Amino acid sequence: MDWAVLYLRLFTGASMLFHNIGKIQNYNEIISSYPSPLYINPPAVFVIVTVAEALLAVLIIMGLWVRMSALVMSLGILLMFAWGGFGAGEPEFAWLGIYVFLIVSGAADCTPSTRLCSRPTEKNDQSNNNMHPRNLHFRRNIVTLPRFVFIKNQQNQNVMKMKVIAMLAAFALTASAVQAQELPRKVQNVEVLDLDGKPVKLPYFGEKNLMIFYVDPDRHKQNEDFTIELEQNHRAESDNIHGFGVMNLKDAPMVPNGMARNMAKKRTAKNGATVLADQNRILSTAWALGDCNNQFVLMIVSKEGELVFLRKGELSDADKEAFYETIEKYK
């Protein structure tokens, strides 16, 4: 039973950490779903919740305050149900059951018990007397009580130090990752490829405001209605804005790089658009965009070199409205 609890703790804590990594990568898509209690803006609520969940995950993995950590997570799920209703997420019912189990079981003790032992003696009645703490002394096969206590205390201190270090590391990584996803944030110009395969920097970086479509060729029709709408309504056209596309070729392994560039070259020869190629996730890595596989990524970068708008995947009506509001500021 104790080992089952240990494995459940490890699974639960690791799942929580991976869940938080996923939230950070999709920060801009989910931030609007966070509430604003007590006039706290959604980004601040996101940071608080993410850091708290990461710390609770580490506590559960390390076996520290497991019942309290599981209780806090259970209350969080109940609050989510109260806020969004029971239809907010069916998997949460399963997680609620896991946390309730951890509240009941606690951390469990999976360490082998340590016993004081001595060499058997001829007289059994003297064995008990020899094992009495007052009669323990150094011999080859006997561990004295003071020495045993000293070693155990030292081991406990070392384990506690490791737990504290792990908690601080998880906190630092989570905080830095959350900070990296906040907007606006500074970005640097990067070197990708033109359609002839020659190295080139992003055009007009630092000179104009940029509207960038970072597209996985496997999903080139994603948000096609929006791009057609954008061409027809001209709401993003301005002398201060330069728009172009970048193909995310690394996440399209089934499409040969040369073929993708040649196909794009034929299209741009007709419409005069600017399209570049990123064959090694240079842009997504340098700008900390997270997972861009199978996703249409829409960005706005100011001429001051700040990423001020970022959306990935299928654009909702709220995403489109937010884009138009942002682009108006930079026309």
RODO-2510 file (C-alpha; in nm, 4 decimals, decimal comma):
residues 331
     n   res          X          Y          Z
     1     m     0,0000     0,0000     0,0000
     2     d     0,2807     0,2405     0,0906
     3     w     0,4552     0,1840    -0,2417
     4     a     0,1275     0,2350    -0,4276
     5     v     0,0861     0,5713    -0,2537
     6     l     0,4439     0,6649    -0,3464
     7     y     0,3870     0,5875    -0,7139
     8     l     0,0572     0,7773    -0,7077
     9     r     0,2342     1,0780    -0,5533
    10     l     0,5037     1,0723    -0,8210
    11     f     0,2457     1,0392    -1,0997
    12     t     0,0271     1,3165    -0,9593
    13     g     0,3119     1,5604    -0,8992
    14     a     0,4703     1,4986    -1,2397
    15     s     0,1338     1,5404    -1,4138
    16     m     0,0807     1,8704    -1,2362
    17     l     0,4222     1,9970    -1,3487
    18     f     0,3616     1,8930    -1,7106
    19     h     0,0167     2,0511    -1,6934
    20     n     0,1751     2,3803    -1,5866
    21     i     0,4313     2,3631    -1,8657
    22     g     0,1449     2,3245    -2,1112
    23     k    -0,0369     2,6227    -1,9618
    24     i     0,2738     2,8394    -1,9897
    25     q     0,3228     2,7422    -2,3534
    26     n    -0,0383     2,8351    -2,4307
    27     y    -0,0411     3,1439    -2,2097
    28     n    -0,1901     3,3817    -2,4648
    29     e    -0,4658     3,1396    -2,5647
    30     i    -0,5938     3,0734    -2,2124
    31     i    -0,5237     3,3967    -2,0253
    32     s    -0,8653     3,5407    -2,1107
    33     s    -1,0349     3,2468    -1,9341
    34     y    -0,8876     3,3409    -1,5942
    35     p    -1,1135     3,5373    -1,3562
    36     s    -1,0370     3,8737    -1,1960
    37     p    -1,1203     3,8333    -0,8251
    38     l    -1,0738     4,1342    -0,5987
    39     y    -0,9780     4,3479    -0,9015
    40     i    -0,6673     4,1351    -0,9653
    41     n    -0,6010     4,1199    -1,3396
    42     p    -0,5954     3,7789    -1,5137
    43     p    -0,2163     3,7735    -1,5795
    44     a    -0,1491     3,8166    -1,2065
    45     v    -0,4006     3,5411    -1,1253
    46     f    -0,2284     3,3152    -1,3807
    47     v     0,1129     3,3713    -1,2211
    48     i    -0,0197     3,3075    -0,8700
    49     v    -0,2046     2,9902    -0,9689
    50     t     0,0819     2,8519    -1,1779
    51     v     0,3499     2,9095    -0,9143
    52     a     0,1237     2,7690    -0,6408
    53     e     0,0468     2,4559    -0,8433
    54     a     0,4175     2,3999    -0,9174
    55     l     0,5105     2,4278    -0,5497
    56     l     0,2266     2,1961    -0,4460
    57     a     0,3400     1,9452    -0,7099
    58     v     0,6928     1,9449    -0,5667
    59     l     0,5576     1,9029    -0,2127
    60     i     0,3503     1,6026    -0,3203
    61     i     0,6439     1,4436    -0,5024
    62     m     0,8774     1,4980    -0,2059
    63     g     0,6222     1,3731     0,0458
    64     l     0,6064     1,7016     0,2383
    65     w     0,2699     1,8205     0,3707
    66     v     0,0961     1,5877     0,1255
    67     r    -0,2425     1,6057     0,2952
    68     m    -0,2374     1,9858     0,3055
    69     s    -0,1169     2,0113    -0,0564
    70     a    -0,3858     1,7703    -0,1773
    71     l    -0,6468     1,9607     0,0229
    72     v    -0,5476     2,2904    -0,1413
    73     m    -0,5663     2,1317    -0,4871
    74     s    -0,9074     1,9825    -0,4058
    75     l    -1,0353     2,3224    -0,2961
    76     g    -0,9025     2,4708    -0,6192
    77     i    -1,1004     2,2192    -0,8255
    78     l    -1,4142     2,2875    -0,6207
    79     l    -1,3681     2,6616    -0,6759
    80     m    -1,3350     2,5957    -1,0492
    81     f    -1,6628     2,4047    -1,0414
    82     a    -1,8244     2,6901    -0,8481
    83     w    -1,6953     2,9420    -1,1019
    84     g    -1,7571     2,7555    -1,4280
    85     g    -2,0097     2,4918    -1,3291
    86     f    -1,9691     2,1138    -1,3263
    87     g    -1,9256     2,1180    -1,7020
    88     a    -1,5968     2,3065    -1,6652
    89     g    -1,4009     1,9861    -1,7116
    90     e    -1,4867     1,6191    -1,6674
    91     p    -1,1233     1,5065    -1,5984
    92     e    -1,1280     1,7250    -1,2882
    93     f    -1,3648     1,4766    -1,1228
    94     a    -1,0959     1,2085    -1,1545
    95     w    -0,8283     1,4434    -1,0199
    96     l    -1,0542     1,5363    -0,7321
    97     g    -1,0772     1,1668    -0,6411
    98     i    -0,6966     1,1336    -0,6513
    99     y    -0,6490     1,4342    -0,4238
   100     v    -0,9105     1,3046    -0,1794
   101     f    -0,7232     0,9726    -0,1685
   102     l    -0,3970     1,1564    -0,0910
   103     i    -0,5741     1,3539     0,1820
   104     v    -0,6730     1,0252     0,3453
   105     s    -0,3469     0,8351     0,2875
   106     g    -0,0931     1,1114     0,3377
   107     a     0,2651     1,0608     0,2219
   108     a     0,3009     0,6993     0,3459
   109     d     0,6330     0,5609     0,4657
   110     c     0,8253     0,3573     0,2080
   111     t     1,1649     0,3526     0,3785
   112     p     1,2872     0,0193     0,5141
   113     s     1,2862     0,0100     0,8911
   114     t     1,6272     0,0290     1,0598
   115     r     1,6898    -0,1920     1,3593
   116     l     1,9660    -0,2148     1,6154
   117     c     2,1136    -0,5646     1,6081
   118     s     2,3855    -0,7574     1,7856
   119     r     2,5583    -1,0915     1,7564
   120     p     2,3564    -1,3706     1,9202
   121     t     2,4764    -1,4676     2,2644
   122     e     2,4592    -1,7989     2,4452
   123     k     2,2202    -1,6704     2,7056
   124     n     1,8967    -1,5327     2,5743
   125     d     1,8216    -1,3529     2,8977
   126     q     2,1402    -1,1509     2,8629
   127     s     2,0552    -1,0452     2,5027
   128     n     1,7802    -0,8146     2,6121
   129     n     2,0051    -0,6586     2,8739
   130     n     2,2837    -0,6088     2,6187
   131     m     2,0410    -0,4270     2,3848
   132     h     1,9256    -0,1873     2,6536
   133     p     2,0326     0,1697     2,5592
   134     r     2,2323     0,2012     2,8826
   135     n     2,4434    -0,1048     2,7928
   136     l     2,5023    -0,0280     2,4214
   137     h     2,8723     0,0197     2,3384
   138     f     3,1066     0,0037     2,0374
   139     r     3,1774    -0,3433     1,9077
   140     r     3,2299    -0,4724     1,5570
   141     n     2,8699    -0,5879     1,5081
   142     i     2,6910    -0,3470     1,7417
   143     v     2,5811     0,0077     1,6599
   144     t     2,5620     0,2356     1,9591
   145     l     2,2495     0,4395     2,0127
   146     p     2,4189     0,7849     2,0099
   147     r     2,6004     0,7001     1,6849
   148     f     2,2783     0,5687     1,5282
   149     v     2,0877     0,8850     1,6224
   150     f     2,3671     1,1041     1,4861
   151     i     2,3718     0,9247     1,1509
   152     k     1,9938     0,9302     1,1198
   153     n     1,9795     1,3022     1,2007
   154     q     2,2474     1,3715     0,9419
   155     q     2,0578     1,1703     0,6810
   156     n     1,7345     1,3529     0,7596
   157     q     1,9099     1,6891     0,7283
   158     n     2,0548     1,5926     0,3896
   159     v     1,7146     1,4774     0,2650
   160     m     1,5547     1,8007     0,3844
   161     k     1,8215     2,0061     0,2071
   162     m     1,7545     1,8213    -0,1169
   163     k     1,3825     1,8808    -0,0840
   164     v     1,4308     2,2519    -0,0216
   165     i     1,6651     2,2805    -0,3201
   166     a     1,4142     2,1006    -0,5433
   167     m     1,1341     2,3292    -0,4272
   168     l     1,3397     2,6439    -0,4912
   169     a     1,4447     2,5164    -0,8340
   170     a     1,0852     2,4413    -0,9319
   171     f     0,9766     2,7844    -0,8122
   172     a     1,2547     2,9602    -1,0043
   173     l     1,1889     2,7669    -1,3262
   174     t     0,8145     2,8258    -1,3087
   175     a     0,8517     3,1961    -1,2319
   176     s     1,1006     3,2477    -1,5159
   177     a     0,8837     3,0534    -1,7608
   178     v     0,5764     3,2576    -1,6691
   179     q     0,7729     3,5799    -1,7059
   180     a     0,8962     3,4666    -2,0488
   181     q     0,5345     3,4306    -2,1700
   182     e     0,4117     3,7711    -2,0554
   183     l     0,3388     4,0408    -2,3105
   184     p     0,4744     4,2780    -2,4151
   185     r     0,8307     4,1464    -2,4045
   186     k     1,1520     4,2311    -2,5839
   187     v     1,2579     4,0157    -2,8795
   188     q     1,5612     4,0260    -3,1061
   189     n     1,5896     4,0077    -3,4818
   190     v     1,6786     3,6602    -3,6046
   191     e     1,8324     3,5164    -3,9178
   192     v     1,6202     3,2762    -4,1221
   193     l     1,6202     3,1908    -4,4944
   194     d     1,4686     3,3514    -4,7999
   195     l     1,2954     3,1384    -5,0624
   196     d     1,6294     3,0855    -5,2398
   197     g     1,7751     2,9313    -4,9242
   198     k     1,9984     3,2299    -4,8455
   199     p     2,0335     3,3670    -4,4893
   200     v     1,8310     3,6812    -4,4284
   201     k     1,7183     3,8893    -4,1295
   202     l     1,3528     3,9726    -4,0638
   203     p     1,2696     4,2697    -4,2886
   204     y     1,2114     4,6172    -4,1398
   205     f     1,2801     4,4944    -3,7860
   206     g     1,3231     4,8049    -3,5693
   207     e     1,2066     5,0300    -3,8542
   208     k     0,8380     4,9453    -3,8803
   209     n     0,5738     4,7621    -3,6797
   210     l     0,5619     4,4030    -3,8001
   211     m     0,2645     4,1732    -3,8527
   212     i     0,4032     3,8193    -3,8778
   213     f     0,2305     3,4954    -3,9774
   214     y     0,4381     3,2016    -3,8492
   215     v     0,2743     2,9050    -4,0200
   216     d     0,3233     2,5291    -4,0109
   217     p     0,2846     2,4133    -4,3755
   218     d     0,0917     2,1120    -4,2483
   219     r    -0,1781     2,3558    -4,1317
   220     h    -0,1464     2,6286    -4,3940
   221     k    -0,5246     2,6533    -4,4300
   222     q    -0,5785     2,7122    -4,0586
   223     n    -0,7497     3,0523    -4,0140
   224     e    -0,7770     3,0891    -4,3931
   225     d    -1,1081     3,2734    -4,3527
   226     f    -0,9366     3,5271    -4,1267
   227     t    -0,6498     3,5928    -4,3696
   228     i    -0,8959     3,6406    -4,6572
   229     e    -1,0996     3,8761    -4,4377
   230     l    -0,7819     4,0686    -4,3547
   231     e    -0,6991     4,1132    -4,7231
   232     q    -1,0489     4,2362    -4,8006
   233     n    -1,1089     4,4795    -4,5134
   234     h    -0,7582     4,6378    -4,5264
   235     r    -0,7708     4,7012    -4,1503
   236     a    -0,4060     4,6053    -4,1073
   237     e    -0,2711     4,8148    -4,3949
   238     s    -0,0566     5,1163    -4,3078
   239     d     0,2759     5,2724    -4,4020
   240     n     0,3881     5,1989    -4,0454
   241     i     0,3089     4,8259    -4,0689
   242     h     0,4901     4,5610    -4,2704
   243     g     0,3366     4,2177    -4,2899
   244     f     0,5027     3,8951    -4,3985
   245     g     0,4954     3,5211    -4,3465
   246     v     0,7476     3,2742    -4,2089
   247     m     0,7145     2,9022    -4,2819
   248     n     0,7833     2,6779    -3,9819
   249     l     0,9449     2,3979    -4,1835
   250     k     1,0954     2,2093    -3,8893
   251     d     0,7479     2,1072    -3,7720
   252     a     0,6542     1,9831    -4,1200
   253     p     0,8929     1,6889    -4,1716
   254     m     0,6779     1,5347    -4,4458
   255     v     0,7233     1,8444    -4,6658
   256     p     1,0760     1,8739    -4,8124
   257     n     1,2265     2,2145    -4,7414
   258     g     1,3193     2,2823    -5,1033
   259     m     0,9721     2,1891    -5,2245
   260     a     0,8056     2,4142    -4,9677
   261     r     1,0248     2,7096    -5,0659
   262     n     0,9603     2,6560    -5,4394
   263     m     0,5836     2,6354    -5,3860
   264     a     0,5920     2,9548    -5,1813
   265     k     0,8057     3,1255    -5,4457
   266     k     0,5412     3,0556    -5,7114
   267     r     0,2627     3,1947    -5,4925
   268     t     0,4521     3,5084    -5,3936
   269     a     0,5406     3,5775    -5,7576
   270     k     0,1668     3,6280    -5,8155
   271     n     0,0623     3,8215    -5,5044
   272     g     0,3891     4,0008    -5,4207
   273     a     0,3844     3,8847    -5,0580
   274     t     0,7014     3,8335    -4,8524
   275     v     0,7527     3,4801    -4,7241
   276     l     1,0597     3,3475    -4,5429
   277     a     1,1581     3,0001    -4,4228
   278     d     1,2555     2,8834    -4,0742
   279     q     1,4054     2,5358    -4,1052
   280     n     1,5267     2,4908    -3,7461
   281     r     1,2682     2,6601    -3,5176
   282     i     1,5022     2,9594    -3,4915
   283     l     1,2203     3,2113    -3,4554
   284     s     1,0051     3,0112    -3,2128
   285     t     1,3064     2,9307    -2,9938
   286     a     1,4542     3,2813    -2,9881
   287     w     1,1189     3,4388    -2,9065
   288     a     1,0064     3,1664    -2,6608
   289     l     0,6861     3,0949    -2,8530
   290     g     0,6499     2,7452    -2,7106
   291     d     0,5034     2,4597    -2,9140
   292     c     0,4114     2,5819    -3,2635
   293     n     0,3635     2,2413    -3,4257
   294     n     0,0449     2,2237    -3,6363
   295     q    -0,0390     2,5795    -3,5408
   296     f    -0,0969     2,9104    -3,7134
   297     v     0,0866     3,1751    -3,5101
   298     l    -0,0139     3,5398    -3,5439
   299     m     0,2190     3,8052    -3,4001
   300     i     0,2619     4,1800    -3,3859
   301     v     0,6064     4,3221    -3,3089
   302     s     0,6455     4,6948    -3,2491
   303     k     0,9306     4,8904    -3,4079
   304     e     1,0749     4,9156    -3,0548
   305     g     1,1364     4,5427    -3,0751
   306     e     0,8574     4,4311    -2,8421
   307     l     0,6292     4,1352    -2,9037
   308     v     0,2932     4,2939    -2,8217
   309     f     0,0487     4,0377    -2,9613
   310     l     0,0618     3,6576    -2,9883
   311     r    -0,2038     3,3998    -3,0695
   312     k    -0,1633     3,0355    -3,1733
   313     g    -0,3984     2,7873    -3,3338
   314     e    -0,7560     2,8521    -3,4415
   315     l    -0,8487     3,2143    -3,3746
   316     s    -1,1673     3,2774    -3,1785
   317     d    -1,3844     3,5833    -3,2282
   318     a    -1,2286     3,7304    -2,9130
   319     d    -0,8800     3,6686    -3,0561
   320     k    -0,9697     3,8457    -3,3794
   321     e    -1,1165     4,1416    -3,1945
   322     a    -0,8069     4,1641    -2,9767
   323     f    -0,5893     4,1593    -3,2903
   324     y    -0,7808     4,4437    -3,4534
   325     e    -0,7658     4,6499    -3,1339
   326     t    -0,3910     4,5972    -3,1089
   327     i    -0,3118     4,6637    -3,4754
   328     e    -0,5027     4,9935    -3,4622
   329     k    -0,2553     5,1215    -3,2024
   330     y     0,0388     5,0716    -3,4381
   331     k    -0,1065     5,2127    -3,7622
***
